[in-house]
Every structure is written in structure tokens, then in C-alpha cells.
């Protein structure tokens, strides 16, 4: 049982200084991902490429769901976003004029009172797979991740984008309770209901996956499991049940495509 109880308290990194975010942004623009951020270098470089060339967040208002430190925010700003709003379990203080932060209760209140804007894009990287598993102090809910994406749909403009970085496999769906989920052909379609896929982008090539001993254990599964997964970057466009016939057809094909 993992206890990272940030809900109701402070975030893991609770002070997001403008100079720190701007320095990380500058490094990203120079393709230097060695001194900031989580995960592997290829994950960060791939995400910036996706935000720039697929999600195309330039001049947009972007919602980031789940962020222990502002590395995603730095990449979003490096991709040209106008401003960034972060939703995180723990409270965050920032003096960056283009970054706003909310806890879940603050976000919910702003939405109900009509004070929350509609976002052009949503980005979440290695966060939603934890929703509903209780690791961060959230309530146990087997549909927590699916509900979180549905709520993101409600605050996204028509044709807005959703960029997801989630642990993924081609054949299986897994839950490592209470650490997180790994998404496969069964859960992916439920997770992105009312979103249409725009691309698939993974930094992990077949050659990298074959070189299993050099892949971190978190990407290879537990000992004895002959499975591999990667942190894919997938981009979707907001749609809905009232969409065109082509959109509905594409939605029905999601399970086959994923």
C-alpha cells in the first residue's frame, strides 16, 4: 500500500518559482532535457514534440491534470501556450504570471460558480492511472480515471485536444493496486469516450523494447512477467454522441485501433 497523501495538504513540490519554470522552459527549447523533469529523456522530448506538432497548443489556454513538479507546465509553455492551469491534489503556490493552480475542491467550486474558463487543450502525463486507487488520499473508485477524463471533457472547448501519457500495453490491461493502472485494448476505449484519436506517438521503439535489461523495471513489469509497456503520448480531439456520422464511426473503431 503506497501512501502519497497530498490531497488536503501541500503538493510534493509546493512552491513553483517563476525563475525555475522559465529555466526549464529555456532548456526544453534548447532540447536539453537532462536537468529537469520526471521519467526518461525520450519521454520528455517526445511530449514536447507532440505538444508542438500534434496538439498544437501555441497561443492556447491549457489545463494540466496532475503535476508533482512543473516540468509538464514548462514543456507546455515551451510549446507556445498562452497560459497554463494545473489541477493537483496538493496545494501549490506560484509567482509565474502565466501559471494558475487549483486543488480539486477549488476547481470544483470555480466550475459550479461559473468562474472556470473553457480550455483549448488538456494535458495529463502519468497521473490519471492513479485516480480512484487511494494512493494520493483520493476516494476509492474503480472508475476514477474514466470520470476524471469525462470531467475534463466538460471543461474543454469543442474540438479541443486531450494529450495523454499513460502506461500502455498492446494486449493486456493491468491494475497494480494501489500503485496504478496499465492500459490495454479494454480500458483505453472507456477512458476516452467522446474523444477522437488524432495520433499515436511512443518514444519507445522495437529496438529499445528488445533491449530489455536496459529498460527500467517500471517499464518491464514485475519479475517473472514477460510483458513490456511504455509511456505513450496519445492525442485526442473532443467529440461527443451528437457528433457527425464519421465521428461516431471513428469512435466505434477506437477499440480496434487501440
ABEGO torsion letter per residue (X at the ends): XBBBBABGBBBABABBBAAAAAAAAAAAAAGBAAABEBEBAAAAAAAAAAAAAAAGABGBBBBBBEBABAAAAAAAAAAGBABBBBBBABBBBBABAABBBBBAAAAAAAAAAGABBBBABBBBBGAAAABGAGAAGBBBBAAAAAAAAAAAAAABBBGBBBBBBBBBBAABBBBBOAAEBBBBAAAAAAAABGBBBABBBBABBAAAAABAAABBAAAAEBBGBBBBBBBBBBBBBBBEAABBAAAAAAAAAAAAAX
